[in-house]
Amino acid sequence: MKLNLVATCLFGLEHLLGEEIEALGYDRIETIDGRVTFAGDEQAVALSNVFLRYAERVYILLGSFPAPTFDALFEGTRALPWEAFIGRDDAFPVKGHAINSALHSVPDCQKIIKKAIATRLTASYGLLRFPETGISYSVEFFLLRDRASLMIDTSGAPLHKRGWRTEAGVAPIRETLAAAMAAISRPREDVLFADPFCGSGTIAIEAAMLHNRIAPGRFRRFAAEAFPAIPASLFACAREEAADNERKDGFAVLASDIDPAMVELTLANARRAHVDATVHACVADARNFVPPAGRKGSIVTNPPYGERLMAPGEVEQLYRDFGAVCRGLGSWHMYVITSHPDLPRLFGRRADKIRKLYNGMIPCFLYQFFRTDAERRAREAYRKEVGKK
């Protein structure tokens, strides 16, 4: 069966998600903020749910059509082949979003779409009322600039819920964002990966899973596993492929936190994620971070923002103190995410690259530091010398 699928993601992760989709062998159709549409089949439903590391959900796109009025929304919805998935006893709750569209009332759109689907199914099954006691098909609509996209959710729980984090700290980072930070830092065997503000261990664990090629969805279940139109054997095959892809080498992750309870939680989460042999956690103050002698390394971390942990003034002093530590690490690379717009000044070091990302709904900046001050001065002197010639 030929399908169009939609994978959603946090803003800023579309490029990484698109590359993942292409690595699975599927062609991208469209990329907009927070979602990538691609062509696939039933197997793509299983593979994308099991393997996509940066996606929040995967949907089957039933169709898209202009919907400037409620009549157009009703007729466009009714024209779609809902009976190819939804059975006579199945449930079909409706939810969605409307952005920059004439139809801006989400509850009204829900009612219209629900009625249109029921009308279509009545023609197929001859029922005037549907028991909705069977399989639940979560219908999602997305209205953007008067164009409606109607989809069926195949994931169930959001894909950032891998299954290993049963508890979290006060201000956890989402697993999909942590995985993206790890990927951007290019984890490799000969470089120590360190997170000195580890909290519940999300960044450390996602880095270990990424490097060890542990598929993020290998150990959880998905809504589409109950869909008759998607053979359950496809998910079994996807998990077998995921198991075959895994590897273990000398890659090491050092996680630390000032709170002993968070360190214990990191160790417990690492065991559930099957990376406890890779993630090493200890109690330590990030302001006293000392790397193992003779190791190259990268710090990838999510320090407090001053929104839920610590007051803004305390956070700024923490950034100054931690910046001083980082300046003493020589050739180590730093990847620090925060909502604070002035971290480089507090760090006392100019960022080599800044990337805007979102931690849930919080707009953040991923500050990347590659070069030491001496390397930067040498680079600037070389450029000036070349410019004179």
C-alpha positions in Angstrom: 0.0 0.0 0.0 1.4 3.4 -1.0 1.2 5.9 1.8 2.2 9.4 2.5 3.5 9.8 6.1 4.1 12.9 8.2 6.8 12.9 11.0 6.6 15.8 13.4 9.5 17.2 15.4 10.5 20.1 17.6 11.3 23.3 15.7 14.9 23.4 14.6 15.2 19.6 14.1 13.6 19.3 10.6 17.0 18.9 8.9 18.2 16.1 11.2 14.8 14.4 10.9 14.8 14.6 7.1 18.2 13.1 6.9 17.0 10.2 9.1 14.0 9.6 6.9 16.3 9.5 3.8 18.7 7.1 5.6 15.7 4.7 6.0 15.3 4.8 2.2 12.3 7.1 1.9 11.9 10.2 -0.2 10.9 13.5 1.4 7.9 15.3 -0.2 7.8 18.5 1.8 9.4 20.0 4.9 7.8 22.8 6.9 8.4 24.1 10.4 8.0 21.1 12.8 7.1 18.4 10.2 8.4 16.4 7.3 6.1 14.7 4.8 7.5 11.6 3.0 6.5 8.7 0.8 6.4 5.2 2.2 4.3 2.1 2.8 3.2 -0.2 5.6 6.8 -1.1 6.4 7.7 2.6 6.6 5.2 3.0 9.4 7.1 0.3 11.5 10.6 1.4 10.6 10.0 5.1 11.2 8.4 4.6 14.6 11.2 2.3 15.7 14.2 4.1 14.2 13.4 7.9 14.0 15.4 9.5 16.8 14.3 13.1 16.3 10.5 12.7 15.5 7.7 13.3 18.0 5.1 11.3 16.1 4.5 9.6 12.8 1.2 10.0 11.0 -0.5 8.4 8.0 -1.6 11.3 5.8 -5.1 10.5 4.5 -5.2 13.7 2.4 -4.9 17.4 2.1 -7.3 19.9 0.5 -8.4 23.5 0.6 -10.7 24.3 3.5 -11.6 27.9 3.7 -15.2 27.1 4.9 -16.8 24.5 7.1 -18.6 23.1 4.1 -15.2 22.6 2.3 -13.8 21.0 5.4 -16.8 18.6 5.7 -16.7 17.6 2.0 -13.0 17.2 1.9 -12.9 15.0 5.0 -15.8 12.9 3.8 -14.0 12.2 0.4 -11.1 10.5 2.2 -10.9 6.7 2.5 -11.4 6.3 6.2 -12.8 2.8 5.9 -9.4 1.6 4.7 -8.3 1.8 8.3 -11.3 2.4 10.7 -13.5 -0.6 11.3 -17.2 -0.6 12.1 -16.6 -0.9 15.9 -13.5 1.3 16.1 -13.1 4.7 17.9 -11.9 7.8 16.0 -11.3 10.7 18.4 -10.4 13.9 16.6 -8.0 16.7 17.7 -5.8 19.2 15.9 -4.5 22.7 15.3 -5.4 25.7 13.2 -2.8 28.3 12.2 -3.5 31.4 10.0 -6.8 30.0 8.7 -10.3 31.3 8.5 -11.5 28.2 10.4 -9.7 29.0 13.7 -12.1 27.4 16.2 -10.5 24.0 17.0 -13.7 22.6 18.8 -15.8 23.5 15.8 -13.4 21.9 13.4 -13.3 18.8 15.5 -17.1 18.5 15.3 -17.2 18.9 11.6 -14.5 16.4 10.9 -16.0 13.9 13.3 -19.3 14.2 11.6 -17.8 13.9 8.1 -15.9 10.7 9.0 -19.0 9.2 10.5 -21.0 10.1 7.4 -18.3 8.3 5.2 -18.3 5.2 7.5 -22.1 5.1 7.5 -22.0 4.6 3.8 -19.5 1.8 4.2 -20.9 -0.1 7.1 -24.6 0.9 7.2 -24.5 2.1 10.8 -26.1 5.3 12.0 -24.3 5.1 15.4 -20.9 3.8 15.9 -20.1 1.9 19.2 -16.4 3.1 19.2 -15.5 0.1 21.4 -12.7 -1.3 19.2 -9.3 -0.1 18.1 -8.8 3.7 18.7 -7.6 5.6 15.7 -6.5 9.1 16.8 -7.4 11.5 14.0 -5.3 14.6 13.8 -6.1 17.6 11.6 -3.7 20.4 10.7 -5.1 23.6 9.2 -2.5 25.9 7.8 -3.4 28.9 5.7 -6.8 27.5 4.8 -5.5 24.1 3.8 -6.4 21.0 5.8 -4.3 17.9 6.3 -6.1 14.9 7.8 -4.0 12.2 9.5 -4.1 9.1 11.6 -1.6 8.9 14.5 0.5 5.7 14.3 2.7 6.3 17.3 0.4 6.6 20.3 2.5 8.0 23.1 4.9 10.6 21.7 8.1 9.2 20.3 10.3 11.1 22.7 8.9 8.8 25.4 11.4 6.0 24.7 10.2 4.0 27.7 13.4 4.2 29.8 12.7 7.5 31.6 10.1 6.6 34.2 11.1 9.6 36.4 12.8 12.9 35.6 14.2 16.0 37.4 12.4 19.3 37.9 13.4 20.7 34.5 14.1 17.8 32.1 15.2 18.2 28.5 13.1 16.3 25.9 14.8 13.1 24.7 14.5 14.1 21.0 16.3 17.4 21.7 19.0 15.6 23.8 19.5 13.2 20.9 19.9 16.1 18.5 22.5 17.8 20.7 24.4 14.6 20.9 24.3 14.1 17.1 25.5 17.7 16.5 28.5 17.0 18.8 29.5 14.0 16.7 30.1 11.4 19.5 33.0 9.1 18.7 35.0 6.4 20.5 38.2 8.4 21.0 36.5 11.5 22.5 35.0 11.4 26.0 31.4 12.7 26.1 30.6 14.6 29.3 27.5 16.2 30.8 28.3 17.9 34.2 24.7 19.0 34.7 23.2 15.6 33.9 19.9 15.8 35.9 18.1 12.5 35.1 20.7 11.6 32.5 18.8 12.4 29.3 21.7 13.8 27.2 24.2 11.2 28.4 21.8 8.3 27.7 20.7 9.6 24.3 24.4 10.1 23.4 25.1 6.5 24.4 22.1 5.2 22.5 23.1 7.1 19.4 26.7 6.0 19.4 25.7 2.4 20.2 23.1 2.4 17.4 20.3 1.5 19.8 17.0 2.4 18.0 15.0 4.7 20.2 11.7 2.8 19.7 13.1 -0.7 20.1 11.7 -1.3 23.6 8.3 0.4 23.4 4.9 -0.2 21.7 3.1 1.9 19.1 -0.6 2.5 18.3 -0.2 1.1 14.8 0.7 -2.3 16.1 -3.1 -2.7 16.7 -4.1 -1.6 13.2 -5.1 -4.6 11.0 -3.9 -2.6 7.9 -0.4 -2.7 9.3 0.9 -6.3 9.7 2.3 -6.8 13.2 5.1 -8.8 11.7 6.6 -5.5 10.3 7.2 -4.2 13.8 8.8 -7.5 14.8 11.1 -7.3 11.8 11.9 -3.7 12.5 12.9 -4.6 16.1 15.0 -7.5 14.8 16.8 -5.1 12.4 17.4 -2.7 15.3 18.9 -5.4 17.4 21.2 -6.4 14.5 22.4 -2.9 14.1 23.6 -2.4 17.7 27.3 -2.1 18.5 29.5 -1.7 21.6 33.0 -0.3 21.6 35.1 1.9 23.8 32.8 4.9 23.8 32.4 6.4 27.2 30.0 8.9 28.7 30.6 10.8 31.9 27.5 12.1 33.6 27.7 14.1 36.9 25.4 16.3 39.0 25.6 18.1 42.3 22.4 16.3 43.5 23.0 12.6 44.6 19.4 11.8 43.9 19.8 12.8 40.2 22.9 10.7 39.9 21.0 7.6 41.2 18.2 8.4 38.8 20.7 8.6 35.9 22.1 5.2 36.7 18.6 3.7 37.0 17.6 5.3 33.7 20.8 4.1 32.0 20.0 0.5 33.1 16.5 0.7 31.6 18.0 2.1 28.4 20.6 -0.7 28.2 23.5 1.7 28.2 24.7 1.3 31.8 28.0 -0.2 30.6 28.6 3.1 28.6 27.3 5.8 31.0 29.3 6.4 34.1 27.7 8.8 36.7 29.0 10.4 39.8 28.2 13.3 42.2 30.2 16.4 41.4 29.8 20.2 41.2 30.1 21.4 37.6 32.1 24.3 38.8 34.8 21.9 39.9 34.8 19.8 36.7 38.2 18.1 36.1 38.5 15.9 33.0 40.4 12.6 33.1 44.1 13.3 32.3 45.1 12.8 28.7 41.5 12.6 27.3 40.1 14.6 24.5 36.5 15.4 25.1 33.2 17.2 24.5 30.9 18.8 27.0 27.3 18.6 26.0 25.0 20.0 28.6 21.8 21.6 29.6 22.5 23.8 32.7 19.7 25.6 34.7 18.0 28.4 32.8 16.8 30.4 35.8 13.1 29.6 35.0 12.4 26.6 37.2 15.7 26.0 38.9 17.7 28.8 40.6 17.1 32.6 40.4 18.3 34.5 37.3 21.2 36.1 39.2 22.3 32.8 40.6 22.2 31.2 37.1 24.3 34.0 35.6 27.0 33.6 38.3 26.9 29.8 37.6 27.5 30.5 33.9 30.5 32.7 34.8 32.0 30.1 37.1 31.4 27.3 34.6 32.7 29.4 31.8 36.0 29.8 33.7 36.2 26.0 34.0 35.5 25.5 30.3 38.2 28.0 29.3 40.7 25.8 31.2 39.9 22.7 29.3 42.1 23.5 26.3 40.9 21.8 23.1 37.7 20.4 24.5 34.6 21.3 22.6 31.5 22.7 24.4 27.8 22.4 23.4 25.6 24.3 25.9 21.9 24.8 25.5 20.1 27.6 27.4 17.3 30.1 27.0 19.7 32.8 28.1 20.5 35.1 25.1 23.9 36.3 26.5 25.7 33.1 27.5 28.9 33.9 25.6 29.4 37.1 27.5 28.9 35.3 30.8 31.2 32.5 29.7 33.9 34.9 28.7 34.2 33.3 25.3 32.8 33.9 21.9 30.6 31.1 20.5 31.8 29.6 17.2 28.3 28.7 16.2 24.8 29.4 17.6 21.8 27.3 16.7 18.2 28.1 17.7 16.3 25.2 19.0 13.2 24.6 21.2 13.2 22.7 24.5 9.5 21.9 24.4 7.9 25.3 24.0 10.9 27.2 25.4 13.0 28.9 22.7 16.7 28.2 23.4 20.1 28.6 21.9 22.7 25.9 21.4 26.0 27.6 21.8 28.9 25.7 20.3 32.5 26.4 21.2 35.2 24.7 19.1 38.3 27.0 19.2 40.4 28.2 22.1 41.1 31.9 22.3 44.7 31.3 21.1 43.4 29.4 18.0 40.9 32.1 17.3 43.5 34.8 17.5 45.8 32.9 15.2 43.0 32.4 12.8 42.1 36.1 12.8 45.8 37.1 12.3 46.0 34.7 9.4 42.9 36.2 7.7 44.3 39.7 8.2 47.6 38.7 6.7 45.9 37.1 3.7 43.8 40.1 3.2 46.8 42.4 2.9 48.1 40.4 -0.1 
